């Protein structure tokens, strides 16, 4: 345990966040996402929900301010009637932590999978909401 770091942030996750550079991406994957088969680096956060992890991560992790949309969600498949209220939770957390009001790019499902394969790491969570996958692009810390 350390002061100022959420107990949700494991040593492994902290190491990954520290290793990442400007423009690197990390995926917060819901429980249905094929994280193990897509990850270059897999961080297990089973049992945790994405909103609580997102909030803990954004206390440490700058989002990229040099791009129009520093976060991406998986677009709902055409014809699917699933709702995505979790996106509003994400939006509120991101706005509170970064001031960015419209952070999301919507990425088609298979394009999202391909982008996830190129991500620095994938965090496998216990999130059960549908279309809850989220990609974050790391920014810089300005002195």
Secondary structure, 3 states (H helix, E strand, C coil): CCCCCCCCCCHHHHHHHHHCCCCCEEEEECCCCCHHHHCCCEEEECCCCHHHHHHHHHCCCCECCCCCCCEEEECCCCCCCCCCHHHHHHHHHHHHHHCCCCCEEEECHHHHHHHHHHCCEEEEECCCCCCCCEEEEECCCCC
